[in-house]
Amino acid sequence: MKRIGSIVAASLVGLLLMPAISQSSTLLVPKTPWPVCSSTIVEFCIESVSIQSPGQAAEQLTWVASGSVAPSSGTSGTTSTTTTTVPGSSTTTTSAPGSSTTTTVTTTPTTNQSSTPLAGMWTDATWNANGHAALGFSGLYVQASAANDFSNFMVFNVLPTLQDPSSNDVFLADQSGNNYPASLSPDDIITVSVETGNAQPGVTMAIGNNFSDVVGTDANGSVLTFSASPAPVAVASNTSQCIGETGVAAAQVTQLQAIVAPTNDPNAGFGVDGVSGRMYVESNGACLLSTPVWDSTTQTLTWTVGAPHFLSDGTTVNQGFYQAMIPGADATLLWGLTNINQAASALVVSETSSGGATSQIAESSVSVKGGNIIISATGFSFSSPKFKISKNPRYKHFTTKKPRTITCERGKQVKKVTSRAPRCPRGFHVK
């Protein structure tokens, strides 16, 4: 399973923009793969997975354990002789949003029979009929665990699978000729729901398009449900390929991954009192994607993304996209922006290349939707640009109201919130 973890090397360091919380119980996100939820497994488990293709209703998928007969046999990588075209490869063209550059490659998903079978896959009886097998795989596997042995960051990686026709064992669907996973369809919307126990989901870094999430609670703790479409990624075999302007991608993979920082992680940086922790960023710059960093002196918010400068052909410049969602209440706390509908005038987005020069972004925008500020940038080139969000010096309506502090509680958990307009997070009430 080493090749699964090699797809993304996200930066898990920095000054995380998350609220400071007094934690009454130990947070320990499992380091081993999370199982499927059951009557006895109710925390740190995968609750459900669904998939929706254009023009179709969402399909609720069923878990099929490795070695069991699937309701749909899918496509077998060990017997198929049909060449399937995968986005990101040489007979199908793909491009990042807002980009005029396309890349092409042809691959045939195969299984690595020397690898350990996966625990199973999510599929259904209409997988083939609804066209999901067109890319050559027969289901999905959600790899969920802590980011590493020393972190409580939660990583959710959606992977394509193939089932061996003789043993019914489930394997990762590889690209033919290398050990990287086959590409998912960029047109599908995949929704995953997980039970995260006492880990309260906060800032999310997504490798995907059109990301959205909902955080709730049930009798077993926090529940995270996220949806997104896979994004074409130029994969680096090591992070050195994502530094400077000479790196060449090892492969192109259309993939979906979410990295979630718990708001109640006592070891995840000093945080900023009062912020909701509900920000997210999405990009195809998977190599050095970072959590947001706040500089209180300059009042700037910075993210980093990263990928090889060139695609795997060694000549095509890799172009990217980036989007961030900032809750309006957090913008009020950080910048004193009380009227978020004026965010486009009040905030400035700049991008700095890995060489230190300010780059020209093909298209950028600041908009407001559902009480959140959406920052979008497309058409820039990699390797490791930084995005900085700061006050527009020409905007004169930032508030200078002094912040105040309230104390919130939920059971034995106590949290102090300092803000110009403090409010308790979901599930907490004023003490």
N, C-alpha and C positions, 0 to 999 in steps of 0.2 A: 504493500500500500504506500510505499515511499513516493511514488510518482503523483499521488493525489495531493499530498502536502506540498509538493514542489511547485504547484501551479501559481500560488500567490505567496509572496513574502512581504506581508503588510508591516508597516512600522507601528509597533505597539508601545512606543515611547513618546515622551513629550509631556507637556503640561495639559492634561486632559480637561476639556471644558465640561465638567460635570459637577453637580451639587455635592457639597460635603455632607456626609450623613453619619450620625452616631449609630453604629451597627451593634445590635444586641446579640446576634448569633453569627457563628462563623460562616463565611461564604466560601464554599469549595466546589467549584464547577468541575465535574468529572473530566479527567484527562483521557479516558478511553472512550470509544465511540458510544453514543447514546443509543439505547434500544428503542423499539417501537413501544408506545404506551399500551398498557394492558390493565386488567383488573388489579394486578399487584404492583405494576410499575407505573407510578403516577407522577414522578418528578424527573426532570432531565431526560425527556423522552420525546419521540416524534409522534404527534397526535394524528396528523392527517396530511395528505398531499393531493393536490388537484392540478389539472392542466387544462388550458383553454386555447384552442387554435382559432384563427380568424374565421368569423361566420358561424362558429359552433358554440354550443353551450359548454360551460365548465364541466369537466368530468371528475368526479370524486374517485380517486384511485384506491385500489385494494392492496394491502400488504401480502406478498407471497414470499414465504420463507425459502431460503436456498434448499434445493432438494425436493421441493414440492412442485406439483403440476400447476402452471399458471393458467388462468382463465383464457388468456390469449398467448399462443406460443411465441409471438413476436417474430423476430428475424434472427436466425442463428448465425453467429459469426464463424462457426466452425464448419458449416456446410454451404453457406451462401457463396455463389459465384457472381452475384450481381454487384456491379460497381455503383455505389451510392455517392452522391455529391454532397459535401458538407460545407456549410457556410464558412468562409475564411480560407477557402482553398483554390484550384486552377481551371475549373470549368463553371463555377458559380461566382458571381461578383458580390462583394459585401463592402460596406463603408461605414465609418463612424458617423453619427448624426452630425449634419452640417459640413461633412467632409466631401471633397470631390475626388479623393483618392480611393481606389478600390483595390482589392487583393483577391486572388483566386488560387484555389488548391483543390485537388480531388483526393479523397481518402475513402477507404472501405473499412468500417469498424470491424475489429477482430477481438478475440479474447486471448489473454495470456494464460494458458492452462497451467503454467508453472507457479502462478500466483495463488494466494489463498482466496477461496471463494468469499464473496460478500455475504452478509447475513441474509440478504434477500433483496427484493425490489418492489416498487410501487407500480402497478399496472392495472389494466382492466380488460374485459372481454371484447371491447370495441377499439382496442389500441390500433390494430391494423386497419380496421374499417374507417377509422377517423383520420387516417393518414400519418399517424405518429411513427410508424415503422419505416417511413420513406427514407429516413436518414440512417437506417440500418441497425437500430437498437430496439430493445423490447420492453424497456421500463426505466424507472428512475431510482436512484439510491440517494438518500440524504445523509451525508457524513456530518455528524454533529459532535463537537467535543470542545474542550478548552483549546485555545490557540497553541499552547505548549505546556510543558510540565510546570511552569512557574507563573502562569497567568490564569486569570478568571475571565478573560475575554472569551466570548463564545463564537465559534466559527461554524457556519452552516454552508455546506458545499453540495450543490445538486449535480449529480453525475449520471451519465447514461450507462445502461447495463445490457448485457446479453446473457441468455440462459442456454447452457449446454443441453442439446437435445437428448442426449443419452442419460446423463446423471441428474438433469434439472438443476444443477448447481448454477448460481448466479455469479457472473464476473463483471468487472469493469469493462466497458466497451472502449478499446483503444483505437487510436488512429493507426492505420496500417503503416508499418515502417518506423514507428517510434512508440515510446511508452507514454504518450500524452493522451488524455481522454478524447474520444470522438466529440464532435461539436453538437451542442443542442441547437434547436431551431430558434432563431432570433424573433420569429413571429409568434411563438407560444407565450402565454402568460402562465407562470407556474406559481402556485400558492402553497406555502408550507406553514403548518401550525405546530408549535412546540410548547411543551410544558417546561418552564425554566425554574421551577421551585422557588427558592428564596433569592435567586438572582433577578434583580429588577432591570429589565432591558432599558438601555439608554442610548447614547450616541451610536449610530450604525454607519458602517462603511460598506457599501454594496458594489460588487462587480456585476453590473447589470443595467438595464434600462427601465424607466417607468416604475421605479421602486416606490412602494408604499407599505406602511405597516400599521398594526393596531396592537396596543398593549393593554391587557386586561388582567383580571385575577379570577381564580376559582377556589374551590376548597383546598386545592393542592399547592397554591402559590400563584406565581405570575404565569401568564400565557402570552406568547408572542406569535402573531400571525403576520407574515410578510408575503408580498406578491411582487413579481418583477418579470421582465423578459430577459433572456440571456443576451450578453453583449460580446462582440468579437474582440478578442484580446490577443495581443502579440506577447507570447509567453517567453520569459527569460529562464534559462537553466540555472542562473545564479544572479545575485543582485548586482554584481559588477557590470553586467550587460546593461544595467539601467542607469549608469553613471557616465556622463560625457556623451558625445555625439557620434560614437563609432560602434555602439552595441548593435548586434544583430539578433533578432528573435530566433529561438530554437524551433518554434512552431506557432501556428495560429489556432486558437481554440475559442469557439463561441461558448461561453460559460456563464454560470450564475453562482454567486457566492455572497454571503453576508457575514460581516464581522461585527459583533455587538458587544459594546462595553457596558457592564452593569453599572447602574448609578450608585449602587451601594457597595462597590468594591473599595475596601479601605486602602488598597495598595495601588490604586489607579491614578495617582497624581494628586496634587493639592486641590484641584477643582476651583470653581468660582461659585461662591455662595449665592444661592437664589436662582441659578439657571435651571431650566427644566430637565436638561439632559436628553431631550427628545429630538436633537438634531440628527440629520443624516446627510451623507454625501454619496454620490454614485459616479462611477467612472469606468473606463476601460484601461486606466493606468494602474494595473494591479500590483506592480512590483514594489512600490514604495508608498502606497496609499496610507495616509496618516489620519489620526484623530485630530480634531480642531485644537489649535493652540492659541490662547489669548494673551496678548501683550497689553497689560493695563497701562503702561507708560504711553504707548503710541495709540492705544485703543484700536488695535487691529486684530483681526481674526485670520489665521493662516492655516491652509491645508497644503499637503504635498501629495502629488501623484507621480507615478513613474512607470516607465516601460522602455524597452530597447528603442533606439532612434530609428532603426531600420526593421522592416518586416523580414521574414525568413529568406526572401530572395536576395537580401543583402544590398538592394538598391532603392527599393520603394520606401520613402520616408513614412514612418508610422505616425498617424494623426489621431488625436484623441478628443474625448468629450468629458465634461465634468458638470455636475449639478449638485447644489447644496440646498437644503431646506433648513431655515432658521425660524423657530416659533416667534411670533410677534412679541410676546412677553419677554423673550430673551433679548430681542433687539432693543427693547425699552430699557432693560437692565444694563446691557453692555454699552450702548451708545447714547441712551437718552432719547431714543426715537419714539415719541408717543403716538404719532400718526403714521402707522406702518403703510398706509396707502400711498404715502409719499416716499417710499423706500427707494424708488428708482431715481429720485432727485437727491436723496439724502446719503446714499451709500455709493461707493466707488469700488469697482472690481479691477484689480490689476494682476498681471501674470508675469512672473520672472523666470527666465530660462535657467537651465542648470549652469550656464556660463555666467549668470549674473545680469545679463541684459534683459530689459523689458521687451517682451515679445508682442507681436501683433496677433491678436485673437481674431479668427475669421468672423466669429459672431458671438456676442455676449449680450446678456439681458438680466435685468433685475425686475421681478414681478411679484405680485401678491396674490395668494390663493388660499382661501379657507383660513385666514388669520395667520398664515405663514409667509415668510419671504423666500422666494425661490431665486437662487443665483445660478445662472447657466452660462457655460462657455464651451464653444466647439471650434474645431478646425485648427487647434494649436498642434505643434509637433513635440514629441518627446525627445530627450530622456526623462528628466525629473523636474518639471516646472513647479513653481509654488504659486498658489493663488492667495491674494491678500484682499480682505474686505475691510474697508475703513470709511471714516466719515468724509463726506464731500465738503471741503472747506467753504464752498459757496452756499451751502445750505445753512440757514440761520435759525432753524426752529428746534434744535435739540434742547431738551429740558435740562435744567440744572438742579432739579428737585433732589434733595438729599435722600438717600436710601434709609429705610427703617427695617428692623428685624422682628420677625414673629417666630414663635416656637410651635412646631407641628408635631403631632404624635400619631402613631398607629400601633396599638398594642404597646409593646415594650420599646418600640423604635421611636427615637426622638430626633428631630431634624430642625435646625434653625435656618430660616430663609431670610436673606437680606436682599432687599430690592427697593426700587422707587415705588413699586406697587406689588408688595409681597403677597403671595398666595401659596397655600399648601399644595403639594403635588397630589396626584390622584391617589385616593385611599387614605390620606392623612387628613387630620382636622386640627384646627387651632387649639392649642392647649389652654 
